[in-house]
Amino acid sequence: MLELLTNQPGVQFYSGNFLNGSVTGKYGRVYRQYDALCLEPQVYPNSPNRPDFPSSRLDPGQTYLHKSAFRFSTI
């Protein structure tokens, strides 16, 4: 099981659907379609233009702190 703990309001999911077997990685392993995924905690896309979304504004003097932890376990 994978748990993602973060102080960000959203998460962007990227899949490896675009992989077509033309990329070779470590140890000569060919990356095929569906071989990868990425979870990227972040503010909501287009949040500066959407007042109904949590703010992504950082004013002068404020500190930006982005925390994320991935916890792996077995069920």
CHARMM-style PDB file with segment names, atoms N, HN, CA, C and O in Angstrom:
ATOM      1  N   MET     1       0.845  -1.152   0.000  1.00  0.00      PROA
ATOM      2  CA  MET     1       0.000   0.000   0.000  1.00  0.00      PROA
ATOM      3  C   MET     1       0.900   1.227   0.000  1.00  0.00      PROA
ATOM      4  O   MET     1       1.986   1.222   0.580  1.00  0.00      PROA
ATOM      5  N   LEU     2       0.430   2.272  -0.658  1.00  0.00      PROA
ATOM      6  HN  LEU     2      -0.452   2.276  -1.129  1.00  0.00      PROA
ATOM      7  CA  LEU     2       1.141   3.545  -0.700  1.00  0.00      PROA
ATOM      8  C   LEU     2       0.233   4.615  -0.127  1.00  0.00      PROA
ATOM      9  O   LEU     2      -0.911   4.765  -0.554  1.00  0.00      PROA
ATOM     10  N   GLU     3       0.746   5.358   0.841  1.00  0.00      PROA
ATOM     11  HN  GLU     3       1.676   5.237   1.188  1.00  0.00      PROA
ATOM     12  CA  GLU     3       0.043   6.520   1.379  1.00  0.00      PROA
ATOM     13  C   GLU     3       0.865   7.749   1.035  1.00  0.00      PROA
ATOM     14  O   GLU     3       2.090   7.746   1.157  1.00  0.00      PROA
ATOM     15  N   LEU     4       0.182   8.792   0.606  1.00  0.00      PROA
ATOM     16  HN  LEU     4      -0.813   8.794   0.507  1.00  0.00      PROA
ATOM     17  CA  LEU     4       0.828  10.060   0.316  1.00  0.00      PROA
ATOM     18  C   LEU     4       0.333  11.070   1.336  1.00  0.00      PROA
ATOM     19  O   LEU     4      -0.858  11.376   1.389  1.00  0.00      PROA
ATOM     20  N   LEU     5       1.252  11.589   2.151  1.00  0.00      PROA
ATOM     21  HN  LEU     5       2.220  11.340   2.109  1.00  0.00      PROA
ATOM     22  CA  LEU     5       0.925  12.584   3.165  1.00  0.00      PROA
ATOM     23  C   LEU     5       1.533  13.900   2.720  1.00  0.00      PROA
ATOM     24  O   LEU     5       2.733  13.963   2.450  1.00  0.00      PROA
ATOM     25  N   THR     6       0.722  14.961   2.639  1.00  0.00      PROA
ATOM     26  HN  THR     6      -0.252  14.909   2.859  1.00  0.00      PROA
ATOM     27  CA  THR     6       1.212  16.230   2.127  1.00  0.00      PROA
ATOM     28  C   THR     6       0.408  17.393   2.684  1.00  0.00      PROA
ATOM     29  O   THR     6      -0.731  17.228   3.122  1.00  0.00      PROA
ATOM     30  N   ASN     7       1.012  18.558   2.661  1.00  0.00      PROA
ATOM     31  HN  ASN     7       1.937  18.692   2.306  1.00  0.00      PROA
ATOM     32  CA  ASN     7       0.285  19.757   3.070  1.00  0.00      PROA
ATOM     33  C   ASN     7      -0.287  20.492   1.852  1.00  0.00      PROA
ATOM     34  O   ASN     7      -0.797  21.605   1.980  1.00  0.00      PROA
ATOM     35  N   GLN     8      -0.204  19.882   0.700  1.00  0.00      PROA
ATOM     36  HN  GLN     8       0.210  18.977   0.596  1.00  0.00      PROA
ATOM     37  CA  GLN     8      -0.736  20.468  -0.532  1.00  0.00      PROA
ATOM     38  C   GLN     8      -2.198  20.054  -0.720  1.00  0.00      PROA
ATOM     39  O   GLN     8      -2.577  18.953  -0.320  1.00  0.00      PROA
ATOM     40  N   PRO     9      -3.028  20.918  -1.322  1.00  0.00      PROA
ATOM     41  CA  PRO     9      -4.445  20.600  -1.454  1.00  0.00      PROA
ATOM     42  C   PRO     9      -4.774  19.615  -2.575  1.00  0.00      PROA
ATOM     43  O   PRO     9      -5.857  19.030  -2.579  1.00  0.00      PROA
ATOM     44  N   GLY    10      -3.864  19.426  -3.518  1.00  0.00      PROA
ATOM     45  HN  GLY    10      -2.984  19.902  -3.515  1.00  0.00      PROA
ATOM     46  CA  GLY    10      -4.163  18.554  -4.649  1.00  0.00      PROA
ATOM     47  C   GLY    10      -2.992  17.681  -5.014  1.00  0.00      PROA
ATOM     48  O   GLY    10      -1.898  17.810  -4.463  1.00  0.00      PROA
ATOM     49  N   VAL    11      -3.235  16.792  -5.949  1.00  0.00      PROA
ATOM     50  HN  VAL    11      -4.123  16.687  -6.397  1.00  0.00      PROA
ATOM     51  CA  VAL    11      -2.169  15.928  -6.457  1.00  0.00      PROA
ATOM     52  C   VAL    11      -2.375  15.759  -7.959  1.00  0.00      PROA
ATOM     53  O   VAL    11      -3.489  15.527  -8.429  1.00  0.00      PROA
ATOM     54  N   GLN    12      -1.282  15.880  -8.696  1.00  0.00      PROA
ATOM     55  HN  GLN    12      -0.377  16.069  -8.315  1.00  0.00      PROA
ATOM     56  CA  GLN    12      -1.301  15.668 -10.141  1.00  0.00      PROA
ATOM     57  C   GLN    12      -0.819  14.249 -10.387  1.00  0.00      PROA
ATOM     58  O   GLN    12       0.206  13.835  -9.845  1.00  0.00      PROA
ATOM     59  N   PHE    13      -1.547  13.508 -11.193  1.00  0.00      PROA
ATOM     60  HN  PHE    13      -2.380  13.844 -11.633  1.00  0.00      PROA
ATOM     61  CA  PHE    13      -1.184  12.131 -11.526  1.00  0.00      PROA
ATOM     62  C   PHE    13      -0.736  12.079 -12.982  1.00  0.00      PROA
ATOM     63  O   PHE    13      -1.456  12.510 -13.883  1.00  0.00      PROA
ATOM     64  N   TYR    14       0.441  11.556 -13.194  1.00  0.00      PROA
ATOM     65  HN  TYR    14       1.026  11.206 -12.462  1.00  0.00      PROA
ATOM     66  CA  TYR    14       0.952  11.328 -14.536  1.00  0.00      PROA
ATOM     67  C   TYR    14       1.085   9.821 -14.728  1.00  0.00      PROA
ATOM     68  O   TYR    14       1.542   9.115 -13.829  1.00  0.00      PROA
ATOM     69  N   SER    15       0.695   9.341 -15.874  1.00  0.00      PROA
ATOM     70  HN  SER    15       0.323   9.915 -16.604  1.00  0.00      PROA
ATOM     71  CA  SER    15       0.844   7.912 -16.154  1.00  0.00      PROA
ATOM     72  C   SER    15       1.900   7.711 -17.234  1.00  0.00      PROA
ATOM     73  O   SER    15       2.324   8.663 -17.888  1.00  0.00      PROA
ATOM     74  N   GLY    16       2.308   6.492 -17.407  1.00  0.00      PROA
ATOM     75  HN  GLY    16       1.964   5.718 -16.875  1.00  0.00      PROA
ATOM     76  CA  GLY    16       3.284   6.169 -18.442  1.00  0.00      PROA
ATOM     77  C   GLY    16       2.614   5.781 -19.748  1.00  0.00      PROA
ATOM     78  O   GLY    16       3.212   5.076 -20.561  1.00  0.00      PROA
ATOM     79  N   ASN    17       1.389   6.225 -19.962  1.00  0.00      PROA
ATOM     80  HN  ASN    17       0.903   6.797 -19.301  1.00  0.00      PROA
ATOM     81  CA  ASN    17       0.654   5.826 -21.165  1.00  0.00      PROA
ATOM     82  C   ASN    17       1.340   6.245 -22.461  1.00  0.00      PROA
ATOM     83  O   ASN    17       1.139   5.621 -23.502  1.00  0.00      PROA
ATOM     84  N   PHE    18       2.154   7.304 -22.398  1.00  0.00      PROA
ATOM     85  HN  PHE    18       2.317   7.811 -21.551  1.00  0.00      PROA
ATOM     86  CA  PHE    18       2.817   7.795 -23.610  1.00  0.00      PROA
ATOM     87  C   PHE    18       4.061   6.983 -23.955  1.00  0.00      PROA
ATOM     88  O   PHE    18       4.605   7.129 -25.050  1.00  0.00      PROA
ATOM     89  N   LEU    19       4.522   6.129 -23.039  1.00  0.00      PROA
ATOM     90  HN  LEU    19       4.080   6.011 -22.149  1.00  0.00      PROA
ATOM     91  CA  LEU    19       5.723   5.344 -23.314  1.00  0.00      PROA
ATOM     92  C   LEU    19       5.420   4.328 -24.419  1.00  0.00      PROA
ATOM     93  O   LEU    19       4.366   3.693 -24.426  1.00  0.00      PROA
ATOM     94  N   ASN    20       6.361   4.191 -25.346  1.00  0.00      PROA
ATOM     95  HN  ASN    20       7.218   4.708 -25.340  1.00  0.00      PROA
ATOM     96  CA  ASN    20       6.096   3.316 -26.498  1.00  0.00      PROA
ATOM     97  C   ASN    20       7.196   2.286 -26.749  1.00  0.00      PROA
ATOM     98  O   ASN    20       7.246   1.681 -27.820  1.00  0.00      PROA
ATOM     99  N   GLY    21       8.073   2.085 -25.771  1.00  0.00      PROA
ATOM    100  HN  GLY    21       8.032   2.577 -24.901  1.00  0.00      PROA
ATOM    101  CA  GLY    21       9.134   1.107 -25.941  1.00  0.00      PROA
ATOM    102  C   GLY    21      10.385   1.659 -26.600  1.00  0.00      PROA
ATOM    103  O   GLY    21      11.326   0.906 -26.852  1.00  0.00      PROA
ATOM    104  N   SER    22      10.421   2.951 -26.884  1.00  0.00      PROA
ATOM    105  HN  SER    22       9.656   3.563 -26.679  1.00  0.00      PROA
ATOM    106  CA  SER    22      11.597   3.531 -27.545  1.00  0.00      PROA
ATOM    107  C   SER    22      12.600   4.109 -26.556  1.00  0.00      PROA
ATOM    108  O   SER    22      13.677   4.554 -26.955  1.00  0.00      PROA
ATOM    109  N   VAL    23      12.257   4.108 -25.255  1.00  0.00      PROA
ATOM    110  HN  VAL    23      11.382   3.747 -24.931  1.00  0.00      PROA
ATOM    111  CA  VAL    23      13.158   4.641 -24.229  1.00  0.00      PROA
ATOM    112  C   VAL    23      13.754   3.478 -23.448  1.00  0.00      PROA
ATOM    113  O   VAL    23      13.041   2.583 -22.994  1.00  0.00      PROA
ATOM    114  N   THR    24      15.071   3.509 -23.301  1.00  0.00      PROA
ATOM    115  HN  THR    24      15.650   4.236 -23.670  1.00  0.00      PROA
ATOM    116  CA  THR    24      15.772   2.478 -22.545  1.00  0.00      PROA
ATOM    117  C   THR    24      16.313   3.103 -21.274  1.00  0.00      PROA
ATOM    118  O   THR    24      16.922   4.172 -21.311  1.00  0.00      PROA
ATOM    119  N   GLY    25      16.089   2.436 -20.142  1.00  0.00      PROA
ATOM    120  HN  GLY    25      15.594   1.567 -20.112  1.00  0.00      PROA
ATOM    121  CA  GLY    25      16.522   2.931 -18.856  1.00  0.00      PROA
ATOM    122  C   GLY    25      17.707   2.167 -18.318  1.00  0.00      PROA
ATOM    123  O   GLY    25      18.502   1.606 -19.072  1.00  0.00      PROA
ATOM    124  N   LYS    26      17.815   2.151 -17.003  1.00  0.00      PROA
ATOM    125  HN  LYS    26      17.169   2.606 -16.390  1.00  0.00      PROA
ATOM    126  CA  LYS    26      18.917   1.459 -16.337  1.00  0.00      PROA
ATOM    127  C   LYS    26      18.955  -0.018 -16.720  1.00  0.00      PROA
ATOM    128  O   LYS    26      17.922  -0.662 -16.903  1.00  0.00      PROA
ATOM    129  N   TYR    27      20.164  -0.525 -16.832  1.00  0.00      PROA
ATOM    130  HN  TYR    27      21.003  -0.002 -16.683  1.00  0.00      PROA
ATOM    131  CA  TYR    27      20.425  -1.938 -17.107  1.00  0.00      PROA
ATOM    132  C   TYR    27      19.792  -2.408 -18.415  1.00  0.00      PROA
ATOM    133  O   TYR    27      19.526  -3.597 -18.589  1.00  0.00      PROA
ATOM    134  N   GLY    28      19.547  -1.458 -19.348  1.00  0.00      PROA
ATOM    135  HN  GLY    28      19.762  -0.492 -19.207  1.00  0.00      PROA
ATOM    136  CA  GLY    28      18.999  -1.817 -20.646  1.00  0.00      PROA
ATOM    137  C   GLY    28      17.512  -2.123 -20.652  1.00  0.00      PROA
ATOM    138  O   GLY    28      16.984  -2.642 -21.636  1.00  0.00      PROA
ATOM    139  N   ARG    29      16.839  -1.806 -19.563  1.00  0.00      PROA
ATOM    140  HN  ARG    29      17.267  -1.385 -18.764  1.00  0.00      PROA
ATOM    141  CA  ARG    29      15.396  -2.091 -19.487  1.00  0.00      PROA
ATOM    142  C   ARG    29      14.621  -1.130 -20.371  1.00  0.00      PROA
ATOM    143  O   ARG    29      14.796   0.085 -20.290  1.00  0.00      PROA
ATOM    144  N   VAL    30      13.767  -1.682 -21.211  1.00  0.00      PROA
ATOM    145  HN  VAL    30      13.624  -2.669 -21.277  1.00  0.00      PROA
ATOM    146  CA  VAL    30      12.937  -0.880 -22.104  1.00  0.00      PROA
ATOM    147  C   VAL    30      11.671  -0.482 -21.358  1.00  0.00      PROA
ATOM    148  O   VAL    30      11.009  -1.324 -20.751  1.00  0.00      PROA
ATOM    149  N   TYR    31      11.338   0.799 -21.408  1.00  0.00      PROA
ATOM    150  HN  TYR    31      11.876   1.483 -21.902  1.00  0.00      PROA
ATOM    151  CA  TYR    31      10.129   1.300 -20.754  1.00  0.00      PROA
ATOM    152  C   TYR    31       8.965   1.226 -21.726  1.00  0.00      PROA
ATOM    153  O   TYR    31       8.974   1.849 -22.788  1.00  0.00      PROA
ATOM    154  N   ARG    32       7.960   0.449 -21.337  1.00  0.00      PROA
ATOM    155  HN  ARG    32       7.952  -0.057 -20.474  1.00  0.00      PROA
ATOM    156  CA  ARG    32       6.782   0.237 -22.172  1.00  0.00      PROA
ATOM    157  C   ARG    32       5.595   1.024 -21.627  1.00  0.00      PROA
ATOM    158  O   ARG    32       5.633   1.571 -20.526  1.00  0.00      PROA
ATOM    159  N   GLN    33       4.548   1.059 -22.433  1.00  0.00      PROA
ATOM    160  HN  GLN    33       4.517   0.614 -23.328  1.00  0.00      PROA
ATOM    161  CA  GLN    33       3.318   1.727 -22.018  1.00  0.00      PROA
ATOM    162  C   GLN    33       2.844   1.138 -20.696  1.00  0.00      PROA
ATOM    163  O   GLN    33       2.865  -0.078 -20.508  1.00  0.00      PROA
ATOM    164  N   TYR    34       2.422   1.994 -19.794  1.00  0.00      PROA
ATOM    165  HN  TYR    34       2.405   2.983 -19.947  1.00  0.00      PROA
ATOM    166  CA  TYR    34       1.906   1.650 -18.464  1.00  0.00      PROA
ATOM    167  C   TYR    34       2.996   1.218 -17.476  1.00  0.00      PROA
ATOM    168  O   TYR    34       2.672   0.718 -16.399  1.00  0.00      PROA
ATOM    169  N   ASP    35       4.270   1.398 -17.812  1.00  0.00      PROA
ATOM    170  HN  ASP    35       4.533   1.805 -18.687  1.00  0.00      PROA
ATOM    171  CA  ASP    35       5.353   0.998 -16.914  1.00  0.00      PROA
ATOM    172  C   ASP    35       5.685   2.039 -15.850  1.00  0.00      PROA
ATOM    173  O   ASP    35       6.554   1.787 -15.014  1.00  0.00      PROA
ATOM    174  N   ALA    36       5.033   3.188 -15.847  1.00  0.00      PROA
ATOM    175  HN  ALA    36       4.327   3.393 -16.526  1.00  0.00      PROA
ATOM    176  CA  ALA    36       5.418   4.232 -14.903  1.00  0.00      PROA
ATOM    177  C   ALA    36       4.208   5.040 -14.452  1.00  0.00      PROA
ATOM    178  O   ALA    36       3.170   5.088 -15.113  1.00  0.00      PROA
ATOM    179  N   LEU    37       4.390   5.674 -13.291  1.00  0.00      PROA
ATOM    180  HN  LEU    37       5.233   5.635 -12.754  1.00  0.00      PROA
ATOM    181  CA  LEU    37       3.423   6.663 -12.830  1.00  0.00      PROA
ATOM    182  C   LEU    37       4.146   7.647 -11.941  1.00  0.00      PROA
ATOM    183  O   LEU    37       5.222   7.361 -11.416  1.00  0.00      PROA
ATOM    184  N   CYS    38       3.544   8.812 -11.779  1.00  0.00      PROA
ATOM    185  HN  CYS    38       2.670   9.045 -12.206  1.00  0.00      PROA
ATOM    186  CA  CYS    38       4.117   9.853 -10.942  1.00  0.00      PROA
ATOM    187  C   CYS    38       2.990  10.532 -10.186  1.00  0.00      PROA
ATOM    188  O   CYS    38       1.958  10.863 -10.769  1.00  0.00      PROA
ATOM    189  N   LEU    39       3.182  10.742  -8.891  1.00  0.00      PROA
ATOM    190  HN  LEU    39       4.021  10.473  -8.417  1.00  0.00      PROA
ATOM    191  CA  LEU    39       2.243  11.486  -8.059  1.00  0.00      PROA
ATOM    192  C   LEU    39       2.940  12.765  -7.620  1.00  0.00      PROA
ATOM    193  O   LEU    39       3.980  12.711  -6.963  1.00  0.00      PROA
ATOM    194  N   GLU    40       2.381  13.906  -7.976  1.00  0.00      PROA
ATOM    195  HN  GLU    40       1.536  13.950  -8.510  1.00  0.00      PROA
ATOM    196  CA  GLU    40       3.015  15.193  -7.708  1.00  0.00      PROA
ATOM    197  C   GLU    40       2.078  16.076  -6.886  1.00  0.00      PROA
ATOM    198  O   GLU    40       1.175  16.697  -7.448  1.00  0.00      PROA
ATOM    199  N   PRO    41       2.276  16.145  -5.561  1.00  0.00      PROA
ATOM    200  CA  PRO    41       1.456  17.031  -4.734  1.00  0.00      PROA
ATOM    201  C   PRO    41       1.693  18.489  -5.112  1.00  0.00      PROA
ATOM    202  O   PRO    41       2.835  18.904  -5.310  1.00  0.00      PROA
ATOM    203  N   GLN    42       0.617  19.263  -5.212  1.00  0.00      PROA
ATOM    204  HN  GLN    42      -0.310  18.925  -5.051  1.00  0.00      PROA
ATOM    205  CA  GLN    42       0.737  20.653  -5.622  1.00  0.00      PROA
ATOM    206  C   GLN    42      -0.571  21.391  -5.358  1.00  0.00      PROA
ATOM    207  O   GLN    42      -1.560  20.794  -4.934  1.00  0.00      PROA
ATOM    208  N   VAL    43      -0.561  22.689  -5.613  1.00  0.00      PROA
ATOM    209  HN  VAL    43       0.243  23.174  -5.957  1.00  0.00      PROA
ATOM    210  CA  VAL    43      -1.812  23.451  -5.569  1.00  0.00      PROA
ATOM    211  C   VAL    43      -2.625  23.065  -6.798  1.00  0.00      PROA
ATOM    212  O   VAL    43      -2.102  22.474  -7.743  1.00  0.00      PROA
ATOM    213  N   TYR    44      -3.904  23.405  -6.771  1.00  0.00      PROA
ATOM    214  HN  TYR    44      -4.328  23.885  -6.004  1.00  0.00      PROA
ATOM    215  CA  TYR    44      -4.757  23.061  -7.903  1.00  0.00      PROA
ATOM    216  C   TYR    44      -4.331  23.828  -9.158  1.00  0.00      PROA
ATOM    217  O   TYR    44      -4.008  25.014  -9.079  1.00  0.00      PROA
ATOM    218  N   PRO    45      -4.329  23.163 -10.303  1.00  0.00      PROA
ATOM    219  CA  PRO    45      -4.019  23.877 -11.539  1.00  0.00      PROA
ATOM    220  C   PRO    45      -5.003  25.039 -11.737  1.00  0.00      PROA
ATOM    221  O   PRO    45      -6.193  24.915 -11.447  1.00  0.00      PROA
ATOM    222  N   ASN    46      -4.500  26.132 -12.221  1.00  0.00      PROA
ATOM    223  HN  ASN    46      -3.533  26.233 -12.457  1.00  0.00      PROA
ATOM    224  CA  ASN    46      -5.271  27.333 -12.501  1.00  0.00      PROA
ATOM    225  C   ASN    46      -5.818  28.008 -11.244  1.00  0.00      PROA
ATOM    226  O   ASN    46      -6.739  28.819 -11.339  1.00  0.00      PROA
ATOM    227  N   SER    47      -5.275  27.694 -10.081  1.00  0.00      PROA
ATOM    228  HN  SER    47      -4.527  27.035 -10.003  1.00  0.00      PROA
ATOM    229  CA  SER    47      -5.785  28.282  -8.835  1.00  0.00      PROA
ATOM    230  C   SER    47      -5.665  29.808  -8.769  1.00  0.00      PROA
ATOM    231  O   SER    47      -6.503  30.434  -8.120  1.00  0.00      PROA
ATOM    232  N   PRO    48      -4.667  30.444  -9.407  1.00  0.00      PROA
ATOM    233  CA  PRO    48      -4.655  31.913  -9.355  1.00  0.00      PROA
ATOM    234  C   PRO    48      -5.880  32.550 -10.016  1.00  0.00      PROA
ATOM    235  O   PRO    48      -6.246  33.680  -9.693  1.00  0.00      PROA
ATOM    236  N   ASN    49      -6.503  31.833 -10.929  1.00  0.00      PROA
ATOM    237  HN  ASN    49      -6.206  30.915 -11.191  1.00  0.00      PROA
ATOM    238  CA  ASN    49      -7.661  32.359 -11.657  1.00  0.00      PROA
ATOM    239  C   ASN    49      -8.994  31.821 -11.154  1.00  0.00      PROA
ATOM    240  O   ASN    49     -10.042  32.129 -11.723  1.00  0.00      PROA
ATOM    241  N   ARG    50      -8.963  31.028 -10.102  1.00  0.00      PROA
ATOM    242  HN  ARG    50      -8.113  30.778  -9.640  1.00  0.00      PROA
ATOM    243  CA  ARG    50     -10.187  30.412  -9.592  1.00  0.00      PROA
ATOM    244  C   ARG    50     -10.367  30.754  -8.114  1.00  0.00      PROA
ATOM    245  O   ARG    50      -9.740  30.119  -7.266  1.00  0.00      PROA
ATOM    246  N   PRO    51     -11.199  31.730  -7.783  1.00  0.00      PROA
ATOM    247  CA  PRO    51     -11.388  32.108  -6.382  1.00  0.00      PROA
ATOM    248  C   PRO    51     -12.007  30.997  -5.536  1.00  0.00      PROA
ATOM    249  O   PRO    51     -11.927  31.044  -4.308  1.00  0.00      PROA
ATOM    250  N   ASP    52     -12.618  30.004  -6.168  1.00  0.00      PROA
ATOM    251  HN  ASP    52     -12.682  29.966  -7.165  1.00  0.00      PROA
ATOM    252  CA  ASP    52     -13.200  28.886  -5.425  1.00  0.00      PROA
ATOM    253  C   ASP    52     -12.174  27.802  -5.088  1.00  0.00      PROA
ATOM    254  O   ASP    52     -12.501  26.843  -4.388  1.00  0.00      PROA
ATOM    255  N   PHE    53     -10.934  27.942  -5.578  1.00  0.00      PROA
ATOM    256  HN  PHE    53     -10.669  28.720  -6.147  1.00  0.00      PROA
ATOM    257  CA  PHE    53      -9.853  27.007  -5.259  1.00  0.00      PROA
ATOM    258  C   PHE    53      -9.017  27.581  -4.121  1.00  0.00      PROA
ATOM    259  O   PHE    53      -9.002  28.796  -3.925  1.00  0.00      PROA
ATOM    260  N   PRO    54      -8.312  26.722  -3.359  1.00  0.00      PROA
ATOM    261  CA  PRO    54      -7.377  27.243  -2.345  1.00  0.00      PROA
ATOM    262  C   PRO    54      -6.323  28.133  -3.004  1.00  0.00      PROA
ATOM    263  O   PRO    54      -5.882  27.859  -4.120  1.00  0.00      PROA
ATOM    264  N   SER    55      -5.931  29.181  -2.321  1.00  0.00      PROA
ATOM    265  HN  SER    55      -6.289  29.404  -1.414  1.00  0.00      PROA
ATOM    266  CA  SER    55      -4.999  30.150  -2.883  1.00  0.00      PROA
ATOM    267  C   SER    55      -3.595  29.562  -3.046  1.00  0.00      PROA
ATOM    268  O   SER    55      -3.136  28.768  -2.224  1.00  0.00      PROA
ATOM    269  N   SER    56      -2.934  29.966  -4.114  1.00  0.00      PROA
ATOM    270  HN  SER    56      -3.307  30.611  -4.782  1.00  0.00      PROA
ATOM    271  CA  SER    56      -1.530  29.599  -4.324  1.00  0.00      PROA
ATOM    272  C   SER    56      -0.638  30.829  -4.209  1.00  0.00      PROA
ATOM    273  O   SER    56       0.533  30.792  -4.589  1.00  0.00      PROA
ATOM    274  N   ARG    57      -1.184  31.897  -3.692  1.00  0.00      PROA
ATOM    275  HN  ARG    57      -2.134  31.927  -3.383  1.00  0.00      PROA
ATOM    276  CA  ARG    57      -0.457  33.166  -3.587  1.00  0.00      PROA
ATOM    277  C   ARG    57       0.582  33.116  -2.460  1.00  0.00      PROA
ATOM    278  O   ARG    57       0.312  32.616  -1.367  1.00  0.00      PROA
ATOM    279  N   LEU    58       1.758  33.639  -2.751  1.00  0.00      PROA
ATOM    280  HN  LEU    58       1.977  34.044  -3.639  1.00  0.00      PROA
ATOM    281  CA  LEU    58       2.814  33.778  -1.758  1.00  0.00      PROA
ATOM    282  C   LEU    58       3.234  35.236  -1.748  1.00  0.00      PROA
ATOM    283  O   LEU    58       3.857  35.713  -2.697  1.00  0.00      PROA
ATOM    284  N   ASP    59       2.901  35.936  -0.692  1.00  0.00      PROA
ATOM    285  HN  ASP    59       2.396  35.548   0.079  1.00  0.00      PROA
ATOM    286  CA  ASP    59       3.207  37.360  -0.583  1.00  0.00      PROA
ATOM    287  C   ASP    59       4.649  37.573  -0.122  1.00  0.00      PROA
ATOM    288  O   ASP    59       5.243  36.681   0.484  1.00  0.00      PROA
ATOM    289  N   PRO    60       5.220  38.757  -0.407  1.00  0.00      PROA
ATOM    290  CA  PRO    60       6.573  39.069   0.058  1.00  0.00      PROA
ATOM    291  C   PRO    60       6.678  38.885   1.575  1.00  0.00      PROA
ATOM    292  O   PRO    60       5.797  39.293   2.332  1.00  0.00      PROA
ATOM    293  N   GLY    61       7.768  38.266   1.989  1.00  0.00      PROA
ATOM    294  HN  GLY    61       8.483  37.934   1.374  1.00  0.00      PROA
ATOM    295  CA  GLY    61       7.988  38.027   3.408  1.00  0.00      PROA
ATOM    296  C   GLY    61       7.435  36.697   3.899  1.00  0.00      PROA
ATOM    297  O   GLY    61       7.804  36.242   4.981  1.00  0.00      PROA
ATOM    298  N   GLN    62       6.560  36.068   3.127  1.00  0.00      PROA
ATOM    299  HN  GLN    62       6.260  36.438   2.248  1.00  0.00      PROA
ATOM    300  CA  GLN    62       6.035  34.764   3.514  1.00  0.00      PROA
ATOM    301  C   GLN    62       7.018  33.672   3.109  1.00  0.00      PROA
ATOM    302  O   GLN    62       7.813  33.848   2.186  1.00  0.00      PROA
ATOM    303  N   THR    63       6.953  32.570   3.795  1.00  0.00      PROA
ATOM    304  HN  THR    63       6.307  32.427   4.544  1.00  0.00      PROA
ATOM    305  CA  THR    63       7.810  31.425   3.499  1.00  0.00      PROA
ATOM    306  C   THR    63       6.979  30.318   2.877  1.00  0.00      PROA
ATOM    307  O   THR    63       5.899  29.988   3.367  1.00  0.00      PROA
ATOM    308  N   TYR    64       7.488  29.749   1.799  1.00  0.00      PROA
ATOM    309  HN  TYR    64       8.366  30.018   1.401  1.00  0.00      PROA
ATOM    310  CA  TYR    64       6.826  28.622   1.140  1.00  0.00      PROA
ATOM    311  C   TYR    64       7.375  27.335   1.736  1.00  0.00      PROA
ATOM    312  O   TYR    64       8.590  27.141   1.781  1.00  0.00      PROA
ATOM    313  N   LEU    65       6.503  26.465   2.189  1.00  0.00      PROA
ATOM    314  HN  LEU    65       5.516  26.622   2.153  1.00  0.00      PROA
ATOM    315  CA  LEU    65       6.917  25.187   2.755  1.00  0.00      PROA
ATOM    316  C   LEU    65       6.046  24.092   2.154  1.00  0.00      PROA
ATOM    317  O   LEU    65       4.831  24.069   2.350  1.00  0.00      PROA
ATOM    318  N   HSD    66       6.665  23.213   1.441  1.00  0.00      PROA
ATOM    319  HN  HSD    66       7.652  23.232   1.281  1.00  0.00      PROA
ATOM    320  CA  HSD    66       5.987  22.114   0.760  1.00  0.00      PROA
ATOM    321  C   HSD    66       6.478  20.823   1.410  1.00  0.00      PROA
ATOM    322  O   HSD    66       7.659  20.487   1.322  1.00  0.00      PROA
ATOM    323  N   LYS    67       5.575  20.109   2.056  1.00  0.00      PROA
ATOM    324  HN  LYS    67       4.616  20.382   2.127  1.00  0.00      PROA
ATOM    325  CA  LYS    67       5.951  18.855   2.718  1.00  0.00      PROA
ATOM    326  C   LYS    67       5.207  17.699   2.073  1.00  0.00      PROA
ATOM    327  O   LYS    67       4.002  17.777   1.833  1.00  0.00      PROA
ATOM    328  N   SER    68       5.928  16.638   1.799  1.00  0.00      PROA
ATOM    329  HN  SER    68       6.907  16.575   1.994  1.00  0.00      PROA
ATOM    330  CA  SER    68       5.324  15.408   1.276  1.00  0.00      PROA
ATOM    331  C   SER    68       6.086  14.220   1.825  1.00  0.00      PROA
ATOM    332  O   SER    68       7.308  14.257   1.972  1.00  0.00      PROA
ATOM    333  N   ALA    69       5.354  13.177   2.121  1.00  0.00      PROA
ATOM    334  HN  ALA    69       4.361  13.147   2.002  1.00  0.00      PROA
ATOM    335  CA  ALA    69       5.965  11.923   2.564  1.00  0.00      PROA
ATOM    336  C   ALA    69       5.214  10.776   1.912  1.00  0.00      PROA
ATOM    337  O   ALA    69       3.984  10.774   1.854  1.00  0.00      PROA
ATOM    338  N   PHE    70       5.954   9.818   1.432  1.00  0.00      PROA
ATOM    339  HN  PHE    70       6.953   9.819   1.479  1.00  0.00      PROA
ATOM    340  CA  PHE    70       5.377   8.613   0.861  1.00  0.00      PROA
ATOM    341  C   PHE    70       5.601   7.481   1.858  1.00  0.00      PROA
ATOM    342  O   PHE    70       6.736   7.216   2.254  1.00  0.00      PROA
ATOM    343  N   ARG    71       4.545   6.829   2.253  1.00  0.00      PROA
ATOM    344  HN  ARG    71       3.623   7.045   1.931  1.00  0.00      PROA
ATOM    345  CA  ARG    71       4.655   5.734   3.219  1.00  0.00      PROA
ATOM    346  C   ARG    71       4.228   4.444   2.529  1.00  0.00      PROA
ATOM    347  O   ARG    71       3.112   4.343   2.019  1.00  0.00      PROA
ATOM    348  N   PHE    72       5.113   3.471   2.517  1.00  0.00      PROA
ATOM    349  HN  PHE    72       6.020   3.553   2.932  1.00  0.00      PROA
ATOM    350  CA  PHE    72       4.846   2.175   1.903  1.00  0.00      PROA
ATOM    351  C   PHE    72       4.650   1.137   2.994  1.00  0.00      PROA
ATOM    352  O   PHE    72       5.377   1.124   3.987  1.00  0.00      PROA
ATOM    353  N   SER    73       3.665   0.266   2.806  1.00  0.00      PROA
ATOM    354  HN  SER    73       3.074   0.277   1.999  1.00  0.00      PROA
ATOM    355  CA  SER    73       3.428  -0.813   3.758  1.00  0.00      PROA
ATOM    356  C   SER    73       2.728  -1.963   3.042  1.00  0.00      PROA
ATOM    357  O   SER    73       2.300  -1.836   1.895  1.00  0.00      PROA
ATOM    358  N   THR    74       2.625  -3.060   3.732  1.00  0.00      PROA
ATOM    359  HN  THR    74       2.972  -3.163   4.664  1.00  0.00      PROA
ATOM    360  CA  THR    74       1.868  -4.199   3.198  1.00  0.00      PROA
ATOM    361  C   THR    74       0.577  -4.340   3.982  1.00  0.00      PROA
ATOM    362  O   THR    74       0.508  -3.980   5.157  1.00  0.00      PROA
ATOM    363  N   ILE    75      -0.399  -4.842   3.352  1.00  0.00      PROA
ATOM    364  HN  ILE    75      -0.343  -5.134   2.398  1.00  0.00      PROA
ATOM    365  CA  ILE    75      -1.715  -4.984   4.012  1.00  0.00      PROA
ATOM    366  C   ILE    75      -1.752  -6.279   4.789  1.00  0.00      PROA
ATOM    367  OT1 ILE    75      -2.763  -6.593   5.417  1.00  0.00      PROA
TER     368      ILE     75
END
